[in-house]
Amino acid sequence: MLESLKFNPRIWFLLGFLGCVFLLSMGAYFQLVDGLEPCPLCISQRIAIAATGLCFLVAALHNPSRKGIKIYSLVGATLALCGAAVSARHVWIQHLPPDKVPECEPPLEYVFNNFPLTKTLKLMLNGTGDCAEVNWQLLGLSMPAWTLVAFLLLATLSVLQILNNKAE
């Protein structure tokens, strides 16, 4: 089965990077065209997508040796799984009963300007009441659920790259 998935490592990493560009483009579209304001967890997921994409881009440009492929793949998988954890928390918050949803906080811009960085990061990773809103769905899954799927696919892409590299 791996034979049908065998690509040059640069292609794997380039595909991962293009997937991340697509995800960030969709986020920008929903925010700028459809007017959906991102919550703190959405912004955290975008940061994780950008970091994963940057890892894949550097790997594609670097064209590393076998050891480098393994390192880039592990870093890419780790970043994607961190993003998946944030997405999973977001999905969990969206499925909480209304009385268990966290309190809404001030807008992130206000928090960035008036609170210490540790408070801002905690807010971004824990989520707020704003994160419980489901503003968009496709096939019954919310945007954070689709982002979770995307992160898992990106992590799988990285792991397959490690396996692909061992098959040589």
Residue frames as a rotation matrix with the C-alpha (Angstrom) as fourth column:
MET 1
0.562 0.827 0.000 0.00
0.827 -0.562 0.000 0.00
0.000 0.000 -1.000 0.00
LEU 2
0.385 -0.478 -0.790 2.84
0.214 -0.786 0.580 2.42
-0.898 -0.392 -0.200 0.75
GLU 3
-0.561 -0.631 0.536 4.10
0.649 0.067 0.758 1.99
-0.514 0.773 0.372 -2.80
SER 4
0.037 0.667 0.744 1.04
0.923 -0.308 0.230 3.82
0.382 0.679 -0.627 -4.14
LEU 5
0.919 0.311 -0.241 1.70
0.390 -0.802 0.453 6.67
-0.053 -0.510 -0.858 -1.66
LYS 6
0.127 -0.977 -0.172 5.42
0.810 0.002 0.587 7.01
-0.573 -0.214 0.791 -2.41
PHE 7
0.914 0.072 0.398 6.40
0.290 -0.803 -0.521 10.54
0.282 0.592 -0.755 -3.37
ASN 8
-0.209 -0.942 0.263 9.55
0.519 -0.334 -0.787 12.55
0.829 -0.028 0.559 -3.29
PRO 9
-0.258 0.093 -0.962 9.84
0.957 -0.114 -0.267 14.09
-0.135 -0.989 -0.060 0.22
ARG 10
-0.967 -0.112 -0.229 9.68
0.088 -0.990 0.112 17.59
-0.239 0.088 0.967 -1.22
ILE 11
-0.581 0.814 -0.005 6.26
-0.112 -0.074 0.991 16.81
0.806 0.577 0.134 -2.71
TRP 12
-0.053 0.531 -0.845 4.97
0.858 0.458 0.233 15.50
0.511 -0.713 -0.480 0.65
PHE 13
-0.463 -0.214 -0.860 6.10
0.755 -0.603 -0.257 18.62
-0.464 -0.768 0.441 2.45
LEU 14
-0.992 0.127 -0.025 4.86
-0.118 -0.811 0.573 20.91
0.052 0.571 0.819 -0.32
LEU 15
-0.333 0.922 -0.199 1.42
0.265 0.295 0.918 19.22
0.905 0.253 -0.343 -0.20
GLY 16
-0.040 0.259 -0.965 1.30
0.996 0.087 -0.018 19.74
0.079 -0.962 -0.261 3.56
PHE 17
-0.794 -0.312 -0.521 2.25
0.371 -0.929 -0.009 23.39
-0.481 -0.200 0.853 3.15
LEU 18
-0.862 0.501 0.078 -0.40
-0.169 -0.429 0.887 23.92
0.478 0.752 0.455 0.46
GLY 19
-0.107 0.826 -0.553 -2.99
0.689 0.463 0.557 22.29
0.716 -0.322 -0.619 2.71
CYS 20
-0.244 -0.061 -0.968 -2.10
0.891 -0.408 -0.199 24.74
-0.383 -0.911 0.154 5.46
VAL 21
-0.981 -0.086 -0.172 -2.31
0.005 -0.906 0.424 27.68
-0.193 0.415 0.889 3.03
PHE 22
-0.529 0.848 -0.029 -5.77
0.155 0.130 0.979 26.45
0.835 0.513 -0.201 2.01
LEU 23
0.015 0.537 -0.844 -6.91
0.952 0.252 0.177 26.22
0.307 -0.805 -0.507 5.65
LEU 24
-0.532 -0.277 -0.800 -5.63
0.590 -0.799 -0.116 29.72
-0.607 -0.533 0.589 6.45
SER 25
-0.975 0.212 0.060 -7.26
-0.080 -0.592 0.802 31.06
0.206 0.777 0.594 3.28
MET 26
-0.226 0.942 -0.246 -10.59
0.521 0.331 0.787 29.55
0.823 0.050 -0.566 4.31
GLY 27
-0.079 0.132 -0.988 -10.25
0.974 -0.200 -0.105 31.14
-0.211 -0.971 -0.112 7.76
ALA 28
-0.848 -0.282 -0.449 -9.54
0.194 -0.953 0.233 34.51
-0.493 0.111 0.863 6.15
TYR 29
-0.773 0.622 0.125 -12.51
0.075 -0.106 0.992 34.08
0.630 0.776 0.036 3.80
PHE 30
0.010 0.829 -0.559 -14.92
0.828 0.307 0.470 33.28
0.561 -0.467 -0.683 6.63
GLN 31
-0.173 -0.132 -0.976 -13.63
0.825 -0.561 -0.071 36.24
-0.539 -0.817 0.206 8.64
LEU 32
-0.785 -0.309 -0.538 -13.28
0.073 -0.907 0.414 38.90
-0.616 0.286 0.734 5.95
VAL 33
-0.869 0.478 -0.127 -16.05
-0.204 -0.112 0.972 37.93
0.450 0.871 0.195 3.50
ASP 34
-0.146 0.865 -0.479 -18.64
0.470 0.487 0.736 36.17
0.870 -0.118 -0.478 5.65
GLY 35
-0.007 0.109 0.994 -18.01
-0.524 -0.847 0.089 38.36
0.851 -0.521 0.063 8.69
LEU 36
0.828 0.230 -0.512 -17.42
0.252 0.662 0.705 35.53
0.501 -0.713 0.490 11.21
GLU 37
0.387 -0.690 0.611 -15.19
-0.804 -0.577 -0.142 36.86
0.451 -0.437 -0.778 13.99
PRO 38
0.034 -0.432 -0.901 -12.68
0.109 0.898 -0.426 34.27
0.993 -0.084 0.078 15.24
CYS 39
0.949 0.242 0.201 -12.80
-0.193 -0.059 0.979 33.34
0.249 -0.968 -0.010 18.92
PRO 40
0.331 -0.885 0.328 -9.60
-0.901 -0.193 0.390 32.83
-0.282 -0.424 -0.861 20.98
LEU 41
0.127 -0.277 0.953 -9.50
-0.039 0.958 0.283 29.10
-0.991 -0.073 0.110 20.20
CYS 42
0.886 0.205 0.416 -9.95
0.402 0.106 -0.909 29.82
-0.230 0.973 0.012 16.47
ILE 43
0.752 -0.659 0.008 -6.97
-0.613 -0.704 -0.358 32.15
0.242 0.264 -0.934 16.58
SER 44
0.106 -0.708 0.699 -4.94
-0.712 0.437 0.550 29.52
-0.695 -0.555 -0.457 18.45
GLN 45
0.447 0.118 0.887 -5.81
0.365 0.881 -0.301 26.98
-0.817 0.458 0.351 15.76
ARG 46
0.989 -0.105 0.108 -4.75
0.052 -0.432 -0.900 29.41
0.141 0.896 -0.422 13.04
ILE 47
0.407 -0.893 0.193 -1.40
-0.905 -0.366 0.216 29.86
-0.123 -0.263 -0.957 14.77
ALA 48
0.041 -0.360 0.932 -0.95
-0.267 0.895 0.358 26.07
-0.963 -0.264 -0.059 14.89
ILE 49
0.774 0.262 0.576 -1.86
0.466 0.381 -0.799 25.77
-0.429 0.886 0.173 11.20
ALA 50
0.880 -0.474 -0.030 0.63
-0.402 -0.711 -0.576 28.51
0.252 0.519 -0.817 10.31
ALA 51
0.164 -0.856 0.490 3.38
-0.867 0.112 0.485 26.87
-0.470 -0.505 -0.724 12.39
THR 52
0.239 -0.011 0.971 2.73
0.170 0.985 -0.031 23.47
-0.956 0.173 0.237 10.81
GLY 53
0.931 0.171 0.324 2.69
0.345 -0.112 -0.932 25.02
-0.123 0.979 -0.163 7.34
LEU 54
0.666 -0.745 -0.019 5.93
-0.744 -0.663 -0.088 26.87
0.053 0.072 -0.996 8.02
CYS 55
0.034 -0.627 0.778 7.58
-0.490 0.668 0.560 23.61
-0.871 -0.400 -0.285 9.09
PHE 56
0.447 0.213 0.869 6.41
0.518 0.730 -0.446 21.93
-0.729 0.649 0.216 5.88
LEU 57
0.996 -0.083 0.021 7.56
-0.035 -0.619 -0.785 24.86
0.078 0.781 -0.620 3.73
VAL 58
0.354 -0.924 0.143 11.04
-0.891 -0.288 0.350 24.92
-0.283 -0.251 -0.926 5.27
ALA 59
0.007 -0.319 0.948 11.30
-0.100 0.943 0.319 21.15
-0.995 -0.097 -0.026 4.78
ALA 60
0.746 0.331 0.578 10.23
0.511 0.271 -0.816 21.42
-0.427 0.904 0.033 1.13
LEU 61
0.897 -0.440 -0.030 12.76
-0.385 -0.748 -0.541 24.18
0.216 0.497 -0.841 0.45
HIS 62
0.242 -0.843 0.481 15.52
-0.846 0.059 0.529 22.46
-0.475 -0.535 -0.699 2.41
ASN 63
0.643 0.076 -0.762 15.09
-0.536 0.755 -0.377 19.05
0.547 0.651 0.527 0.72
PRO 64
0.236 -0.590 0.772 16.61
-0.948 0.035 0.317 17.24
-0.214 -0.807 -0.551 3.71
SER 65
-0.657 -0.502 -0.562 18.40
-0.547 0.831 -0.103 13.91
0.518 0.239 -0.821 3.97
ARG 66
-0.117 0.619 -0.777 16.73
0.296 0.768 0.568 10.88
0.948 -0.163 -0.273 5.60
LYS 67
-0.530 -0.134 -0.837 17.55
0.846 -0.012 -0.533 12.12
0.062 -0.991 0.120 9.09
GLY 68
-0.975 0.150 -0.166 16.23
-0.139 -0.987 -0.080 15.60
-0.175 -0.055 0.983 8.24
ILE 69
-0.452 0.854 -0.255 13.03
-0.300 0.124 0.946 14.12
0.840 0.505 0.200 6.80
LYS 70
-0.144 0.369 -0.918 12.45
0.748 0.648 0.143 12.32
0.648 -0.666 -0.369 10.08
ILE 71
-0.750 -0.199 -0.630 13.09
0.605 -0.593 -0.532 15.48
-0.268 -0.780 0.565 12.11
TYR 72
-0.892 0.446 -0.079 10.83
-0.439 -0.810 0.389 17.67
0.110 0.382 0.918 9.97
SER 73
-0.296 0.813 -0.502 8.15
-0.038 0.515 0.856 14.99
0.954 0.273 -0.122 9.99
LEU 74
-0.291 0.152 -0.945 8.25
0.900 0.378 -0.216 14.66
0.325 -0.913 -0.246 13.76
VAL 75
-0.894 -0.038 -0.446 8.12
0.220 -0.904 -0.366 18.43
-0.389 -0.425 0.817 14.23
GLY 76
-0.748 0.647 -0.149 5.26
-0.498 -0.399 0.770 18.71
0.438 0.650 0.621 11.71
ALA 77
-0.190 0.682 -0.706 3.32
0.363 0.717 0.595 15.89
0.912 -0.143 -0.384 13.36
THR 78
-0.532 -0.071 -0.844 3.88
0.846 -0.085 -0.526 17.40
-0.034 -0.994 0.106 16.82
LEU 79
-0.952 0.181 -0.247 2.67
-0.177 -0.983 -0.041 20.84
-0.251 0.005 0.968 15.71
ALA 80
-0.518 0.800 -0.304 -0.36
-0.406 0.083 0.910 19.31
0.753 0.595 0.281 13.98
LEU 81
-0.189 0.448 -0.874 -1.22
0.667 0.712 0.221 17.23
0.721 -0.541 -0.434 17.05
CYS 82
-0.798 -0.067 -0.598 -0.94
0.511 -0.601 -0.614 20.32
-0.318 -0.796 0.514 19.27
GLY 83
-0.819 0.539 -0.195 -3.38
-0.567 -0.711 0.417 22.05
0.086 0.452 0.888 16.93
ALA 84
-0.345 0.697 -0.629 -5.61
0.025 0.677 0.736 18.96
0.938 0.238 -0.251 17.05
ALA 85
-0.545 0.108 -0.831 -5.66
0.823 0.257 -0.507 19.20
0.159 -0.960 -0.229 20.84
VAL 86
-0.888 0.236 -0.394 -6.84
-0.098 -0.935 -0.340 22.82
-0.449 -0.263 0.854 20.65
SER 87
-0.612 0.683 -0.398 -9.46
-0.601 -0.075 0.796 21.85
0.514 0.727 0.456 18.05
ALA 88
-0.412 0.441 -0.797 -10.65
0.471 0.852 0.228 18.96
0.780 -0.282 -0.559 20.21
ARG 89
-0.739 0.127 -0.661 -11.06
0.592 -0.345 -0.728 21.32
-0.321 -0.930 0.180 23.17
HIS 90
-0.842 0.428 -0.328 -13.01
-0.508 -0.834 0.215 23.71
-0.182 0.347 0.920 20.94
VAL 91
-0.440 0.691 -0.573 -15.35
-0.250 0.519 0.818 20.91
0.863 0.503 -0.055 19.81
TRP 92
-0.527 0.192 -0.828 -15.76
0.755 0.552 -0.353 19.85
0.390 -0.811 -0.436 23.44
ILE 93
-0.862 0.195 -0.468 -16.72
0.134 -0.803 -0.581 23.39
-0.489 -0.564 0.666 24.49
GLN 94
-0.709 0.613 -0.348 -19.25
-0.660 -0.402 0.634 23.54
0.249 0.680 0.690 21.65
HIS 95
-0.240 0.621 -0.746 -20.91
0.020 0.771 0.636 20.39
0.971 0.138 -0.197 22.99
LEU 96
-0.945 -0.086 -0.316 -21.15
0.315 0.025 -0.949 21.54
0.089 -0.996 0.003 26.63
PRO 97
0.102 0.988 -0.115 -24.58
0.980 -0.080 0.181 22.19
0.170 -0.132 -0.977 28.11
PRO 98
0.291 0.051 0.955 -25.32
0.311 -0.949 -0.044 25.94
0.905 0.310 -0.292 28.19
ASP 99
0.949 0.115 0.294 -24.89
-0.221 -0.423 0.879 26.16
0.226 -0.899 -0.376 31.98
LYS 100
0.647 -0.760 0.068 -21.36
0.497 0.487 0.718 24.65
-0.578 -0.431 0.693 31.75
VAL 101
0.499 -0.445 0.744 -20.02
0.698 -0.302 -0.649 26.97
0.513 0.843 0.161 29.03
PRO 102
-0.368 -0.712 -0.598 -17.16
0.915 -0.393 -0.095 29.24
-0.168 -0.582 0.796 30.25
GLU 103
0.424 0.464 -0.778 -17.86
0.411 -0.864 -0.291 32.94
-0.807 -0.196 -0.557 30.78
CYS 104
0.645 -0.205 0.736 -17.35
0.660 -0.336 -0.672 35.25
0.385 0.919 -0.081 27.84
GLU 105
-0.014 -0.764 -0.645 -14.24
0.808 -0.388 0.443 37.40
-0.589 -0.515 0.623 28.19
PRO 106
0.423 0.072 -0.903 -13.39
-0.275 -0.940 -0.204 40.82
-0.863 0.334 -0.378 26.75
PRO 107
0.990 -0.072 -0.121 -12.27
-0.105 0.196 -0.975 40.88
0.094 0.978 0.187 23.11
LEU 108
0.558 -0.829 -0.039 -8.73
0.826 0.550 0.124 39.61
-0.081 -0.102 0.991 22.48
GLU 109
0.077 -0.531 0.844 -7.52
0.478 -0.723 -0.498 43.03
0.875 0.442 0.198 21.35
TYR 110
0.591 0.219 0.776 -8.49
-0.505 -0.650 0.568 44.44
0.629 -0.728 -0.274 24.74
VAL 111
0.970 -0.235 0.055 -6.87
0.116 0.653 0.749 41.51
-0.212 -0.720 0.661 26.57
PHE 112
0.360 -0.884 0.299 -3.64
0.871 0.202 -0.448 41.89
0.336 0.422 0.842 24.54
ASN 113
0.002 -0.339 0.941 -3.45
0.150 -0.930 -0.335 45.59
0.989 0.142 0.049 25.41
ASN 114
0.227 0.247 0.942 -4.42
-0.724 -0.604 0.333 45.40
0.651 -0.758 0.042 29.10
PHE 115
0.913 0.103 0.395 -3.40
-0.356 0.673 0.648 42.03
-0.199 -0.732 0.651 30.52
PRO 116
-0.074 -0.985 0.158 -0.11
-0.733 0.161 0.661 40.21
-0.676 -0.067 -0.734 30.94
LEU 117
-0.324 -0.153 -0.934 0.94
-0.887 0.392 0.243 37.76
0.329 0.907 -0.263 28.23
THR 118
-0.997 -0.071 -0.013 0.32
-0.061 0.926 -0.372 34.74
0.038 -0.370 -0.928 30.50
LYS 119
-0.373 0.928 -0.009 -3.34
-0.075 -0.040 -0.996 35.74
-0.925 -0.371 0.084 31.00
THR 120
0.099 0.372 -0.923 -3.75
-0.920 -0.319 -0.227 36.28
-0.379 0.872 0.311 27.25
LEU 121
-0.634 -0.407 -0.657 -2.23
-0.652 0.739 0.170 32.90
0.417 0.536 -0.734 26.39
LYS 122
-0.910 0.357 0.210 -4.38
0.098 0.678 -0.729 31.17
-0.402 -0.643 -0.652 29.01
LEU 123
-0.043 0.934 -0.356 -7.48
-0.412 -0.341 -0.845 32.80
-0.910 0.111 0.399 27.52
MET 124
-0.047 -0.029 -0.998 -6.47
-0.999 -0.015 0.048 31.81
-0.017 0.999 -0.028 24.00
LEU 125
-0.761 -0.355 -0.542 -5.91
-0.417 0.909 -0.009 28.16
0.496 0.219 -0.840 24.93
ASN 126
-0.881 0.463 0.098 -8.79
0.161 0.487 -0.858 27.67
-0.445 -0.740 -0.504 27.36
GLY 127
-0.611 0.689 0.389 -11.51
0.521 -0.020 0.853 29.29
0.596 0.724 -0.347 25.29
THR 128
-0.913 0.407 -0.041 -14.44
-0.267 -0.671 -0.692 31.46
-0.309 -0.621 0.721 26.31
GLY 129
-0.118 0.967 0.228 -18.19
0.154 0.244 -0.957 31.52
-0.981 -0.078 -0.177 25.90
ASP 130
0.224 0.130 -0.966 -17.64
-0.828 -0.498 -0.259 32.91
-0.515 0.857 -0.004 22.42
CYS 131
-0.721 -0.626 -0.296 -16.01
-0.690 0.614 0.383 29.59
-0.058 0.481 -0.875 21.53
ALA 132
-0.642 0.534 0.550 -19.24
0.128 0.782 -0.610 27.70
-0.756 -0.321 -0.570 22.25
GLU 133
0.244 0.762 -0.600 -21.11
-0.541 -0.406 -0.736 29.33
-0.805 0.504 0.313 19.38
VAL 134
-0.403 -0.259 0.878 -21.54
0.578 0.672 0.463 27.24
-0.710 0.694 -0.121 16.23
ASN 135
-0.034 0.321 -0.946 -21.74
-0.391 -0.876 -0.283 29.75
-0.920 0.360 0.156 13.38
TRP 136
0.074 -0.055 -0.996 -21.10
-0.993 0.085 -0.078 27.40
0.089 0.995 -0.048 10.47
GLN 137
0.012 -0.070 0.997 -21.53
-0.322 0.944 0.070 23.71
-0.947 -0.322 -0.011 9.67
LEU 138
-0.075 -0.025 -0.997 -20.85
-0.975 0.213 0.068 21.39
0.211 0.977 -0.040 6.77
LEU 139
-0.093 0.148 -0.985 -22.22
-0.198 0.966 0.164 17.84
0.976 0.210 -0.061 6.78
GLY 140
0.788 0.556 -0.267 -23.17
0.165 0.226 0.960 18.29
0.594 -0.800 0.086 10.43
LEU 141
0.186 -0.795 -0.577 -19.65
0.983 0.152 0.106 19.19
0.003 -0.587 0.810 11.57
SER 142
0.914 0.085 -0.396 -18.68
0.167 -0.970 0.177 22.63
-0.369 -0.228 -0.901 12.88
MET 143
0.739 -0.673 0.013 -15.63
-0.379 -0.432 -0.818 24.53
0.556 0.600 -0.575 11.71
PRO 144
0.071 -0.759 0.647 -13.52
-0.988 0.037 0.151 23.39
-0.138 -0.650 -0.748 14.70
ALA 145
0.467 0.140 0.873 -14.49
-0.187 0.981 -0.057 19.78
-0.864 -0.136 0.484 13.97
TRP 146
0.970 -0.148 0.191 -13.34
0.219 0.202 -0.955 20.13
0.102 0.968 0.229 10.37
THR 147
0.460 -0.851 0.253 -10.15
-0.753 -0.525 -0.397 21.78
0.471 -0.008 -0.882 11.60
LEU 148
0.210 -0.325 0.922 -9.59
-0.710 0.597 0.372 18.80
-0.672 -0.733 -0.105 13.91
VAL 149
0.808 0.118 0.577 -9.95
0.260 0.807 -0.529 16.49
-0.529 0.578 0.622 10.89
ALA 150
0.859 -0.502 0.102 -7.47
-0.126 -0.400 -0.908 18.65
0.497 0.767 -0.406 8.96
PHE 151
0.256 -0.794 0.552 -4.93
-0.966 -0.228 0.121 18.57
0.030 -0.564 -0.825 11.80
LEU 152
0.349 -0.087 0.933 -5.20
-0.309 0.929 0.202 14.79
-0.885 -0.359 0.298 12.02
LEU 153
0.935 -0.021 0.354 -4.67
0.335 0.378 -0.863 14.53
-0.115 0.926 0.360 8.27
LEU 154
0.641 -0.748 0.175 -1.60
-0.548 -0.605 -0.578 16.78
0.538 0.274 -0.797 8.50
ALA 155
0.150 -0.566 0.811 -0.19
-0.876 0.305 0.374 14.65
-0.459 -0.766 -0.450 11.32
THR 156
0.627 0.144 0.765 -0.89
0.106 0.958 -0.267 11.52
-0.772 0.248 0.585 9.26
LEU 157
0.949 -0.314 0.038 0.90
-0.033 -0.217 -0.976 13.09
0.314 0.924 -0.217 6.30
SER 158
0.291 -0.879 0.377 3.96
-0.931 -0.352 -0.102 13.58
0.222 -0.322 -0.920 8.50
VAL 159
0.147 -0.205 0.968 3.88
-0.561 0.789 0.252 10.04
-0.815 -0.580 0.001 9.89
LEU 160
0.873 0.193 0.447 3.45
0.233 0.641 -0.731 8.60
-0.428 0.743 0.515 6.38
GLN 161
0.751 -0.657 -0.069 6.48
-0.483 -0.475 -0.735 10.62
0.451 0.585 -0.674 5.31
ILE 162
0.004 -0.738 0.675 8.54
-0.944 0.219 0.245 8.91
-0.329 -0.638 -0.696 8.02
LEU 163
0.312 0.197 0.929 7.26
-0.064 0.980 -0.187 5.49
-0.948 -0.001 0.319 6.89
ASN 164
0.998 0.059 0.037 7.83
0.038 -0.018 -0.999 6.43
-0.058 0.998 -0.020 3.24
ASN 165
0.446 -0.894 0.050 11.40
-0.859 -0.443 -0.258 7.40
0.253 0.072 -0.965 4.09
LYS 166
-0.058 -0.453 0.889 12.05
-0.691 0.661 0.292 4.01
-0.721 -0.597 -0.352 5.77
ALA 167
0.706 0.450 0.546 10.77
0.036 0.748 -0.663 2.11
-0.707 0.488 0.512 2.73
GLU 168
0.777 -0.445 -0.447 13.62
-0.610 -0.354 -0.709 3.39
0.157 0.823 -0.546 0.56
